[in-house]
Amino acid sequence: MRRYETIVISDPDLSEEDRDALFKKMKDLIDREDGFLVMFDEWGTQKLAYEIRKKIRGHYLRLDYCGTGKLVNELERSFRIDDRVLKYLTVLLERETDVESLKQETEVEEDSPSAEEPPAKEPPAKESPAEEPPTEEPPAEEPPPAEEPAGEEKSGEGSQEADDAGSESGEVEKKQEDTKEEDK
């Protein structure tokens, strides 16, 4: 079987009952065509990048599933027919997928979602100390550049830079004079 991902944008003005009926229809279609629904991810109502059917908002849904080309054709046919669906996009994720291993992975994820939440909260606490050292480093780096130009001036290189800067400003003055002459 192949693994697909479909993003569906439905009408945001639908009631919860209508939206649930639409989503149930999608799930039933996947089951009927011998597919396996890996993830049903509802993103909620979001602002659209551009107007679709005179709507500026849409209700987003992501379906991650395994199935055949026949299943994808049937899903997309039902999306085209249904006026509640504003837009959809299907992408092939994997050509060959082991459905049994996916079923086991989803069962493990469903059994231990609470175990995954505490580590997700700990990294932000670890990130804040990591952010503090970079703020300390830039002041340490700033004094050496201030010392380097002083050393360069002693060796005579700084005067060349001053000459270069002066020649650039001289060029600017010449260009300004030229434009004044053209204006006259």
N, C-alpha and C positions, 0 to 999 in steps of 0.2 A: 504494500500500500504506500501511497504517497502522503506527505504531510503538507497541509495547506494552512494559510492564515488569511482570513477574510475580515476586512474592516467594513462595517455597515454604519451608515449615518441615517437615522430614522427621523421622522417628523418630531420636533420638540413639543408640539402642541398636543400630542397623544396623551390620553389619560393613562394612569398606571395599568389599568386592566387591559387596555388596547395594546400597550407596549409589551406587557407580559404575554398576551396572546400571540403577538408577532414573534417574540423570542421563543416561545414554546413551539411554534410552527417550525422555526429553524432547527431546534433541537430534535423534534420528531422526524424531520426530513433527513437529518444526519443518521439517526437510528434506523429509519426505514431503508436507507440505501446502504446499510451495513458499514457505516462509518463509525469512527470513535472520536468523541468530543474530548480533547485534551484539556482545553481551558475555555471558559466562557467569561470574558473580562469586560464588564460594563464600565465605561469611562464616564458616563453621565452626559449632561448637556453642556456643550461648549460653543463658543463663538466660531463661526465658519470663516475661512479665509476669504471667501467671496460668496455672494448670494446664490442660493440654489432654490429654484421654484419660489422666488420672492421670500425666502426665509434667511435670516441672518444668523440663526442658531440651529444646532442639530444635536441629536442624542447619539453618542458614539458607542459602538460595541465592537469588540474584537473576538473573533472565533478562531481558535486553534484546534484543528481536527485532522484526522487521518481518513482517507477515502480514495475513491477512484475518480477518474475524469467525469464519469457519469454523474457522480454526486455533485461535483462542482457545477456542471452544466445545469442540473436540476435546481440547485440553490440559486444560481444566477438567473435562471428563468423565472423563479418565484419572486426574486427581487425586482425584476423588470415589470412583472405584472402588478405587484403590490404598490399602491400609491403611498403607503406609509413609509416606504424606503426612498430616501432622497438620492443616495449614492452608495456605491459599494466598490470594493477592490479586493481581488483575490490574488494571492502570491503563493507560488510553490516554494516551500521551505526545504524539503528533502525529497529526493526521488524514491529512495527505498528506506522505509522505516519499519522497525520491529515494534508492532503494536503491543505485544505482550510486555516488553520492557517498559513502554510508556505507561501502560496500565499499572504496573508495579510502582513506577516513580510517582504517579499521581496519588496512589493509595498511601505511600509513605509521606508525601507532602501533606495530605489531608489529615493523617494521624498526628503529625507533630508540628502544626503551625505555631503553637504557643512556645515551643522550644526554639524556634527561629527568631521570635520577636526580641528577646533580651539581647542577643548579639547585635541586632540591628540598632539597638539603642546605645550600646557601648561605643561603637566606632565614632559617633559624633563627639563623645567626651574625649576620645583619644586624639581627634583631629584638632581640637582647640589648643592643647599644649603644642602640637606640631606647628600651629600657626604663630605662636609666640616667638620661637627662635628666629624665624625669618625677619621679624620686626627688629630684633636685636642685631642681626647681621648687617643690615644696610648702614647703620651709623658707624660700625667698625670699618666698613669699606670706604666710607666717605673721606676720612682723614688721609689715607694713603694717596688718593688722587690729588688732594690739595698739596701734598708734599712733592709729588712728582713734577708739577709745573715749576715749582721753585727750583728743583734740581735741574730741570731742563734749561731754565734761564741762565743758570750758572755756566752751563756748558756751551751756551750760545745758540742752542736750538730754539729756545723760546723767542729769541729775537727774530729768527726766520719766520716763525709763526706770526709774529706781530707784523712783519713785512708783508707776508701773504695776506693777512687781514686788511692791511692798509692798501695793498694793491687792489683788493676786491672792492673796497670802498671807493678807491679812486676810479675804478671802472664804472661803478654805479654813478659817480658824479659826472663822468664823461657822458654816460648815456642820458642823464638828466639834461645836461647842457645841449646835447644833440636834439633831444625832443623839444626843448625850448626854441631852438633855432628853427626847427621844422614848423612849429606853431606860428612863428612870426611870418 
